[in-house]
Structures are given as structure tokens and as C-alpha cells.
Amino acid sequence: MDTNKMLDQFESFARDVMCWDDDEFRLALDGKSYYWASTGDAWVFWQASRESVEMHMPRRYTIDSFDGIVDSEEGHLVYAADVEAAIEVQGLRVKS
């Protein structure tokens, strides 16, 4: 997942669920890290929580078709790439 998208999700969660205000997201003088250590720590933990989750996509049994969904040449269902993309958008990794 894109770091900027992950950062947006973190800040949105902190605002909506934790009721943090804009001051919590003030940047330090370096313009890269958060001014408040608690916000910086929460951001590190948020990233680690996303990094630690990994989805394993199962292989499909070798059947020509299943309910009208045709296998690709690699043996995955044709929509597997869409499923993987949807998982990755949520900040999770897919392991093939």
C-alpha cells in the first residue's frame, strides 16, 4: 500500500475514532515527523499493524470452470487479481 494512503487512513481513524484534533497531527521542525511523540508512536504502531497482516490466496482446484467462472492459465480464478487488489487497498499484504 502507498504510504500516503496509509497515512490518510491513520489520520482519519485517529480523528473519527480517537477524536483527535488537528493539533495532534502538527509536524515537527523537520517537516516529516510528528511534533507530539504520542502521535509519532501511534503512527509507528499503525504501520506495524498493517505490515504484520498478510493474506494468503489459495490455489484453485484444477477444474475447467466453476459456476461460470473460468480458470486462468495459472490456475487462479479470473477475478483473483481483483480480490488481491481489494485486499491491498486496505493496507494488507497478499502472499501468493
A tleap script that builds the chain and sets N, CA, C and O, in Angstrom:
source leaprc.protein.ff14SB
mol = sequence {
  NMET ASP THR ASN LYS MET LEU ASP GLN PHE
  GLU SER PHE ALA ARG ASP VAL MET CYS TRP
  ASP ASP ASP GLU PHE ARG LEU ALA LEU ASP
  GLY LYS SER TYR TYR TRP ALA SER THR GLY
  ASP ALA TRP VAL PHE TRP GLN ALA SER ARG
  GLU SER VAL GLU MET HIE MET PRO ARG ARG
  TYR THR ILE ASP SER PHE ASP GLY ILE VAL
  ASP SER GLU GLU GLY HIE LEU VAL TYR ALA
  ALA ASP VAL GLU ALA ALA ILE GLU VAL GLN
  GLY LEU ARG VAL LYS CSER
}
set mol.1.N position { 0.833 -1.175 0.000 }
set mol.1.CA position { 0.000 0.000 0.000 }
set mol.1.C position { 0.879 1.241 0.000 }
set mol.1.O position { 1.954 1.268 0.600 }
set mol.2.N position { 0.410 2.228 -0.665 }
set mol.2.CA position { 1.069 3.530 -0.711 }
set mol.2.C position { 1.121 4.128 0.699 }
set mol.2.O position { 0.121 4.120 1.417 }
set mol.3.N position { 2.282 4.643 1.091 }
set mol.3.CA position { 2.453 5.211 2.432 }
set mol.3.C position { 1.519 6.389 2.663 }
set mol.3.O position { 0.998 6.559 3.765 }
set mol.4.N position { 1.301 7.209 1.631 }
set mol.4.CA position { 0.396 8.353 1.782 }
set mol.4.C position { -1.029 7.900 2.054 }
set mol.4.O position { -1.734 8.508 2.859 }
set mol.5.N position { -1.456 6.829 1.382 }
set mol.5.CA position { -2.805 6.306 1.610 }
set mol.5.C position { -2.916 5.747 3.027 }
set mol.5.O position { -3.926 5.945 3.702 }
set mol.6.N position { -1.869 5.045 3.472 }
set mol.6.CA position { -1.868 4.502 4.824 }
set mol.6.C position { -1.913 5.633 5.857 }
set mol.6.O position { -2.607 5.532 6.868 }
set mol.7.N position { -1.170 6.703 5.593 }
set mol.7.CA position { -1.164 7.859 6.490 }
set mol.7.C position { -2.547 8.500 6.549 }
set mol.7.O position { -3.011 8.883 7.623 }
set mol.8.N position { -3.202 8.617 5.399 }
set mol.8.CA position { -4.564 9.157 5.362 }
set mol.8.C position { -5.513 8.304 6.196 }
set mol.8.O position { -6.343 8.834 6.935 }
set mol.9.N position { -5.390 6.976 6.079 }
set mol.9.CA position { -6.240 6.078 6.858 }
set mol.9.C position { -5.970 6.234 8.354 }
set mol.9.O position { -6.902 6.268 9.158 }
set mol.10.N position { -4.699 6.329 8.721 }
set mol.10.CA position { -4.326 6.513 10.128 }
set mol.10.C position { -4.932 7.798 10.685 }
set mol.10.O position { -5.568 7.784 11.739 }
set mol.11.N position { -4.735 8.901 9.979 }
set mol.11.CA position { -5.230 10.182 10.473 }
set mol.11.C position { -6.753 10.218 10.503 }
set mol.11.O position { -7.344 10.796 11.416 }
set mol.12.N position { -7.384 9.609 9.521 }
set mol.12.CA position { -8.842 9.541 9.507 }
set mol.12.C position { -9.356 8.736 10.700 }
set mol.12.O position { -10.312 9.142 11.361 }
set mol.13.N position { -8.725 7.604 10.971 }
set mol.13.CA position { -9.099 6.783 12.121 }
set mol.13.C position { -8.907 7.565 13.423 }
set mol.13.O position { -9.782 7.567 14.289 }
set mol.14.N position { -7.765 8.222 13.552 }
set mol.14.CA position { -7.469 8.963 14.782 }
set mol.14.C position { -8.475 10.094 15.001 }
set mol.14.O position { -8.881 10.353 16.134 }
set mol.15.N position { -8.875 10.761 13.930 }
set mol.15.CA position { -9.857 11.841 14.054 }
set mol.15.C position { -11.245 11.291 14.388 }
set mol.15.O position { -11.914 11.779 15.299 }
set mol.16.N position { -11.667 10.267 13.637 }
set mol.16.CA position { -13.034 9.757 13.767 }
set mol.16.C position { -13.245 8.901 15.013 }
set mol.16.O position { -14.273 9.018 15.681 }
set mol.17.N position { -12.292 8.053 15.323 }
set mol.17.CA position { -12.466 7.104 16.423 }
set mol.17.C position { -11.853 7.618 17.723 }
set mol.17.O position { -12.450 7.484 18.791 }
set mol.18.N position { -10.671 8.201 17.630 }
set mol.18.CA position { -9.970 8.664 18.827 }
set mol.18.C position { -10.303 10.122 19.168 }
set mol.18.O position { -9.911 10.626 20.221 }
set mol.19.N position { -11.030 10.792 18.264 }
set mol.19.CA position { -11.440 12.193 18.455 }
set mol.19.C position { -10.247 13.143 18.586 }
set mol.19.O position { -10.303 14.116 19.338 }
set mol.20.N position { -9.177 12.858 17.856 }
set mol.20.CA position { -8.015 13.748 17.862 }
set mol.20.C position { -8.323 14.975 17.009 }
set mol.20.O position { -9.034 14.883 16.008 }
set mol.21.N position { -7.786 16.119 17.411 }
set mol.21.CA position { -7.965 17.330 16.611 }
set mol.21.C position { -6.709 17.589 15.778 }
set mol.21.O position { -5.733 16.843 15.860 }
set mol.22.N position { -6.749 18.646 14.985 }
set mol.22.CA position { -5.651 18.934 14.054 }
set mol.22.C position { -4.305 19.123 14.747 }
set mol.22.O position { -3.264 18.808 14.170 }
set mol.23.N position { -4.312 19.634 15.977 }
set mol.23.CA position { -3.057 19.865 16.689 }
set mol.23.C position { -2.287 18.562 16.917 }
set mol.23.O position { -1.058 18.575 16.988 }
set mol.24.N position { -2.989 17.456 17.030 }
set mol.24.CA position { -2.331 16.161 17.231 }
set mol.24.C position { -1.452 15.781 16.038 }
set mol.24.O position { -0.521 14.988 16.177 }
set mol.25.N position { -1.747 16.345 14.878 }
set mol.25.CA position { -1.031 15.987 13.650 }
set mol.25.C position { -0.020 17.050 13.229 }
set mol.25.O position { 0.479 17.033 12.104 }
set mol.26.N position { 0.275 17.973 14.139 }
set mol.26.CA position { 1.263 19.009 13.849 }
set mol.26.C position { 2.610 18.342 13.565 }
set mol.26.O position { 2.999 17.387 14.239 }
set mol.27.N position { 3.304 18.855 12.569 }
set mol.27.CA position { 4.603 18.290 12.211 }
set mol.27.C position { 5.726 18.964 12.988 }
set mol.27.O position { 5.617 20.126 13.379 }
set mol.28.N position { 6.786 18.233 13.203 }
set mol.28.CA position { 7.986 18.761 13.856 }
set mol.28.C position { 8.710 19.693 12.888 }
set mol.28.O position { 8.298 19.841 11.738 }
set mol.29.N position { 9.766 20.306 13.344 }
set mol.29.CA position { 10.515 21.250 12.511 }
set mol.29.C position { 11.094 20.601 11.258 }
set mol.29.O position { 11.294 21.279 10.250 }
set mol.30.N position { 11.365 19.306 11.307 }
set mol.30.CA position { 11.910 18.637 10.119 }
set mol.30.C position { 10.869 18.476 9.016 }
set mol.30.O position { 11.216 18.137 7.885 }
set mol.31.N position { 9.588 18.716 9.336 }
set mol.31.CA position { 8.524 18.627 8.347 }
set mol.31.C position { 8.147 17.217 7.950 }
set mol.31.O position { 7.321 17.025 7.058 }
set mol.32.N position { 8.740 16.225 8.601 }
set mol.32.CA position { 8.475 14.829 8.245 }
set mol.32.C position { 7.858 14.036 9.388 }
set mol.32.O position { 6.975 13.206 9.167 }
set mol.33.N position { 8.312 14.285 10.589 }
set mol.33.CA position { 7.809 13.532 11.741 }
set mol.33.C position { 6.782 14.374 12.499 }
set mol.33.O position { 6.690 15.587 12.312 }
set mol.34.N position { 6.015 13.704 13.354 }
set mol.34.CA position { 5.022 14.414 14.156 }
set mol.34.C position { 5.690 15.134 15.324 }
set mol.34.O position { 6.678 14.654 15.881 }
set mol.35.N position { 5.144 16.281 15.684 }
set mol.35.CA position { 5.649 17.066 16.811 }
set mol.35.C position { 5.442 16.307 18.122 }
set mol.35.O position { 6.345 16.233 18.956 }
set mol.36.N position { 4.244 15.746 18.292 }
set mol.36.CA position { 3.912 15.025 19.521 }
set mol.36.C position { 4.408 13.588 19.435 }
set mol.36.O position { 4.111 12.876 18.476 }
set mol.37.N position { 5.167 13.166 20.448 }
set mol.37.CA position { 5.704 11.800 20.474 }
set mol.37.C position { 4.586 10.764 20.461 }
set mol.37.O position { 4.730 9.709 19.842 }
set mol.38.N position { 3.482 11.048 21.131 }
set mol.38.CA position { 2.380 10.078 21.179 }
set mol.38.C position { 1.786 9.844 19.793 }
set mol.38.O position { 1.401 8.723 19.463 }
set mol.39.N position { 1.712 10.896 18.982 }
set mol.39.CA position { 1.209 10.744 17.619 }
set mol.39.C position { 2.200 9.956 16.778 }
set mol.39.O position { 1.807 9.075 16.013 }
set mol.40.N position { 3.477 10.268 16.917 }
set mol.40.CA position { 4.507 9.525 16.195 }
set mol.40.C position { 4.513 8.055 16.571 }
set mol.40.O position { 4.657 7.187 15.710 }
set mol.41.N position { 4.355 7.776 17.861 }
set mol.41.CA position { 4.302 6.381 18.311 }
set mol.41.C position { 3.084 5.666 17.738 }
set mol.41.O position { 3.180 4.527 17.283 }
set mol.42.N position { 1.939 6.343 17.766 }
set mol.42.CA position { 0.720 5.739 17.221 }
set mol.42.C position { 0.883 5.439 15.730 }
set mol.42.O position { 0.416 4.406 15.252 }
set mol.43.N position { 1.539 6.333 15.001 }
set mol.43.CA position { 1.780 6.133 13.572 }
set mol.43.C position { 2.678 4.921 13.343 }
set mol.43.O position { 2.426 4.130 12.434 }
set mol.44.N position { 3.717 4.766 14.151 }
set mol.44.CA position { 4.610 3.601 14.037 }
set mol.44.C position { 3.829 2.317 14.297 }
set mol.44.O position { 3.983 1.335 13.572 }
set mol.45.N position { 2.991 2.325 15.331 }
set mol.45.CA position { 2.200 1.133 15.646 }
set mol.45.C position { 1.189 0.833 14.546 }
set mol.45.O position { 0.947 -0.330 14.224 }
set mol.46.N position { 0.600 1.876 13.972 }
set mol.46.CA position { -0.356 1.694 12.875 }
set mol.46.C position { 0.328 0.994 11.699 }
set mol.46.O position { -0.205 0.031 11.148 }
set mol.47.N position { 1.506 1.482 11.320 }
set mol.47.CA position { 2.242 0.869 10.213 }
set mol.47.C position { 2.588 -0.584 10.518 }
set mol.47.O position { 2.455 -1.453 9.656 }
set mol.48.N position { 3.028 -0.844 11.734 }
set mol.48.CA position { 3.391 -2.211 12.123 }
set mol.48.C position { 2.177 -3.128 12.093 }
set mol.48.O position { 2.292 -4.296 11.724 }
set mol.49.N position { 1.025 -2.613 12.474 }
set mol.49.CA position { -0.181 -3.447 12.464 }
set mol.49.C position { -0.569 -3.831 11.045 }
set mol.49.O position { -1.071 -4.931 10.813 }
set mol.50.N position { -0.342 -2.939 10.102 }
set mol.50.CA position { -0.651 -3.236 8.704 }
set mol.50.C position { 0.385 -4.178 8.104 }
set mol.50.O position { 0.055 -5.045 7.295 }
set mol.51.N position { 1.626 -4.002 8.502 }
set mol.51.CA position { 2.714 -4.813 7.967 }
set mol.51.C position { 2.618 -6.260 8.435 }
set mol.51.O position { 3.005 -7.177 7.711 }
set mol.52.N position { 2.107 -6.464 9.631 }
set mol.52.CA position { 2.101 -7.809 10.204 }
set mol.52.C position { 0.989 -8.694 9.654 }
set mol.52.O position { 1.041 -9.914 9.811 }
set mol.53.N position { -0.013 -8.103 9.013 }
set mol.53.CA position { -1.124 -8.890 8.473 }
set mol.53.C position { -0.821 -9.243 7.025 }
set mol.53.O position { -0.480 -8.379 6.217 }
set mol.54.N position { -0.950 -10.502 6.719 }
set mol.54.CA position { -0.660 -10.972 5.367 }
set mol.54.C position { -1.731 -11.984 4.979 }
set mol.54.O position { -1.981 -12.936 5.719 }
set mol.55.N position { -2.354 -11.791 3.844 }
set mol.55.CA position { -3.406 -12.681 3.358 }
set mol.55.C position { -2.802 -13.694 2.394 }
set mol.55.O position { -2.072 -13.326 1.474 }
set mol.56.N position { -3.103 -14.946 2.604 }
set mol.56.CA position { -2.649 -15.999 1.700 }
set mol.56.C position { -3.803 -16.366 0.774 }
set mol.56.O position { -4.879 -16.748 1.232 }
set mol.57.N position { -3.572 -16.247 -0.527 }
set mol.57.CA position { -4.590 -16.585 -1.512 }
set mol.57.C position { -4.458 -18.062 -1.868 }
set mol.57.O position { -3.391 -18.497 -2.300 }
set mol.58.N position { -5.518 -18.832 -1.695 }
set mol.58.CA position { -5.437 -20.261 -2.012 }
set mol.58.C position { -5.426 -20.508 -3.515 }
set mol.58.O position { -5.961 -19.723 -4.298 }
set mol.59.N position { -4.816 -21.595 -3.886 }
set mol.59.CA position { -4.855 -22.028 -5.285 }
set mol.59.C position { -6.203 -22.692 -5.543 }
set mol.59.O position { -6.797 -23.279 -4.640 }
set mol.60.N position { -6.666 -22.597 -6.745 }
set mol.60.CA position { -7.948 -23.193 -7.132 }
set mol.60.C position { -7.709 -24.615 -7.577 }
set mol.60.O position { -6.681 -24.923 -8.181 }
set mol.61.N position { -8.652 -25.476 -7.280 }
set mol.61.CA position { -8.585 -26.837 -7.802 }
set mol.61.C position { -8.642 -26.801 -9.315 }
set mol.61.O position { -9.260 -25.902 -9.887 }
set mol.62.N position { -8.020 -27.746 -9.966 }
set mol.62.CA position { -7.970 -27.747 -11.429 }
set mol.62.C position { -9.273 -28.277 -12.012 }
set mol.62.O position { -9.418 -29.467 -12.290 }
set mol.63.N position { -10.193 -27.375 -12.184 }
set mol.63.CA position { -11.477 -27.652 -12.820 }
set mol.63.C position { -11.608 -26.615 -13.928 }
set mol.63.O position { -11.198 -25.468 -13.756 }
set mol.64.N position { -12.167 -27.005 -15.043 }
set mol.64.CA position { -12.257 -26.075 -16.171 }
set mol.64.C position { -13.080 -24.840 -15.840 }
set mol.64.O position { -12.731 -23.732 -16.247 }
set mol.65.N position { -14.141 -25.018 -15.124 }
set mol.65.CA position { -14.942 -23.857 -14.734 }
set mol.65.C position { -15.734 -24.196 -13.478 }
set mol.65.O position { -15.933 -25.364 -13.143 }
set mol.66.N position { -16.175 -23.165 -12.804 }
set mol.66.CA position { -16.955 -23.337 -11.587 }
set mol.66.C position { -17.997 -22.239 -11.559 }
set mol.66.O position { -17.669 -21.058 -11.440 }
set mol.67.N position { -19.253 -22.634 -11.670 }
set mol.67.CA position { -20.347 -21.664 -11.685 }
set mol.67.C position { -20.134 -20.552 -12.706 }
set mol.67.O position { -20.436 -19.388 -12.442 }
set mol.68.N position { -19.623 -20.914 -13.853 }
set mol.68.CA position { -19.446 -19.943 -14.919 }
set mol.68.C position { -18.194 -19.105 -14.808 }
set mol.68.O position { -17.972 -18.234 -15.650 }
set mol.69.N position { -17.362 -19.333 -13.799 }
set mol.69.CA position { -16.118 -18.587 -13.656 }
set mol.69.C position { -14.993 -19.464 -14.160 }
set mol.69.O position { -14.771 -20.562 -13.649 }
set mol.70.N position { -14.293 -18.984 -15.151 }
set mol.70.CA position { -13.288 -19.786 -15.841 }
set mol.70.C position { -11.920 -19.571 -15.212 }
set mol.70.O position { -11.586 -18.470 -14.776 }
set mol.71.N position { -11.129 -20.653 -15.172 }
set mol.71.CA position { -9.758 -20.562 -14.676 }
set mol.71.C position { -8.898 -19.768 -15.643 }
set mol.71.O position { -9.141 -19.758 -16.850 }
set mol.72.N position { -7.903 -19.112 -15.103 }
set mol.72.CA position { -6.875 -18.518 -15.939 }
set mol.72.C position { -5.830 -19.587 -16.211 }
set mol.72.O position { -5.914 -20.686 -15.662 }
set mol.73.N position { -4.855 -19.284 -17.042 }
set mol.73.CA position { -3.823 -20.265 -17.368 }
set mol.73.C position { -3.007 -20.661 -16.147 }
set mol.73.O position { -2.492 -21.778 -16.095 }
set mol.74.N position { -2.873 -19.771 -15.158 }
set mol.74.CA position { -2.067 -20.053 -13.971 }
set mol.74.C position { -2.809 -20.895 -12.946 }
set mol.74.O position { -2.218 -21.297 -11.944 }
set mol.75.N position { -4.093 -21.174 -13.172 }
set mol.75.CA position { -4.853 -21.967 -12.229 }
set mol.75.C position { -5.599 -21.153 -11.187 }
set mol.75.O position { -6.252 -21.727 -10.316 }
set mol.76.N position { -5.519 -19.826 -11.254 }
set mol.76.CA position { -6.287 -18.971 -10.360 }
set mol.76.C position { -7.628 -18.659 -11.015 }
set mol.76.O position { -7.768 -18.745 -12.235 }
set mol.77.N position { -8.584 -18.308 -10.215 }
set mol.77.CA position { -9.821 -17.794 -10.782 }
set mol.77.C position { -9.526 -16.474 -11.474 }
set mol.77.O position { -8.619 -15.743 -11.075 }
set mol.78.N position { -10.292 -16.173 -12.509 }
set mol.78.CA position { -10.005 -14.976 -13.296 }
set mol.78.C position { -10.130 -13.691 -12.482 }
set mol.78.O position { -9.530 -12.680 -12.849 }
set mol.79.N position { -10.880 -13.700 -11.406 }
set mol.79.CA position { -11.032 -12.481 -10.618 }
set mol.79.C position { -10.027 -12.393 -9.469 }
set mol.79.O position { -10.114 -11.463 -8.667 }
set mol.80.N position { -9.082 -13.319 -9.361 }
set mol.80.CA position { -8.122 -13.325 -8.249 }
set mol.80.C position { -7.345 -12.012 -8.163 }
set mol.80.O position { -7.091 -11.525 -7.061 }
set mol.81.N position { -6.967 -11.436 -9.288 }
set mol.81.CA position { -6.217 -10.171 -9.275 }
set mol.81.C position { -7.052 -9.050 -8.659 }
set mol.81.O position { -6.523 -8.200 -7.943 }
set mol.82.N position { -8.353 -9.048 -8.938 }
set mol.82.CA position { -9.233 -8.039 -8.353 }
set mol.82.C position { -9.350 -8.211 -6.841 }
set mol.82.O position { -9.371 -7.233 -6.094 }
set mol.83.N position { -9.426 -9.468 -6.399 }
set mol.83.CA position { -9.506 -9.748 -4.963 }
set mol.83.C position { -8.216 -9.298 -4.280 }
set mol.83.O position { -8.258 -8.656 -3.230 }
set mol.84.N position { -7.079 -9.630 -4.871 }
set mol.84.CA position { -5.793 -9.223 -4.310 }
set mol.84.C position { -5.687 -7.702 -4.235 }
set mol.84.O position { -5.215 -7.164 -3.234 }
set mol.85.N position { -6.119 -7.011 -5.275 }
set mol.85.CA position { -6.058 -5.546 -5.285 }
set mol.85.C position { -6.941 -4.960 -4.185 }
set mol.85.O position { -6.548 -4.000 -3.522 }
set mol.86.N position { -8.130 -5.531 -3.987 }
set mol.86.CA position { -9.033 -5.041 -2.945 }
set mol.86.C position { -8.437 -5.234 -1.557 }
set mol.86.O position { -8.609 -4.383 -0.684 }
set mol.87.N position { -7.744 -6.338 -1.349 }
set mol.87.CA position { -7.087 -6.591 -0.062 }
set mol.87.C position { -5.955 -5.592 0.150 }
set mol.87.O position { -5.809 -5.041 1.241 }
set mol.88.N position { -5.156 -5.358 -0.886 }
set mol.88.CA position { -4.021 -4.441 -0.774 }
set mol.88.C position { -4.468 -3.005 -0.539 }
set mol.88.O position { -3.781 -2.251 0.151 }
set mol.89.N position { -5.608 -2.616 -1.101 }
set mol.89.CA position { -6.132 -1.266 -0.889 }
set mol.89.C position { -6.409 -1.030 0.597 }
set mol.89.O position { -6.322 0.102 1.074 }
set mol.90.N position { -6.737 -2.083 1.319 }
set mol.90.CA position { -6.997 -1.969 2.749 }
set mol.90.C position { -5.721 -1.959 3.583 }
set mol.90.O position { -5.773 -1.934 4.813 }
set mol.91.N position { -4.579 -1.978 2.907 }
set mol.91.CA position { -3.312 -1.897 3.618 }
set mol.91.C position { -2.756 -3.233 4.051 }
set mol.91.O position { -1.848 -3.289 4.881 }
set mol.92.N position { -3.288 -4.311 3.501 }
set mol.92.CA position { -2.829 -5.647 3.850 }
set mol.92.C position { -2.016 -6.221 2.710 }
set mol.92.O position { -2.223 -5.867 1.549 }
set mol.93.N position { -1.095 -7.105 3.037 }
set mol.93.CA position { -0.264 -7.732 2.009 }
set mol.93.C position { -0.872 -9.058 1.589 }
set mol.93.O position { -1.503 -9.752 2.386 }
set mol.94.N position { -0.671 -9.393 0.325 }
set mol.94.CA position { -1.131 -10.674 -0.218 }
set mol.94.C position { 0.091 -11.509 -0.537 }
set mol.94.O position { 0.990 -11.071 -1.255 }
set mol.95.N position { 0.115 -12.707 0.001 }
set mol.95.CA position { 1.212 -13.626 -0.279 }
set mol.95.C position { 0.688 -14.714 -1.197 }
set mol.95.O position { -0.282 -15.401 -0.872 }
set mol.96.N position { 1.334 -14.868 -2.345 }
set mol.96.CA position { 0.895 -15.869 -3.320 }
set mol.96.C position { 1.407 -17.232 -2.951 }
set mol.96.O position { 1.139 -18.204 -3.657 }
savepdb mol mol.pdb
quit
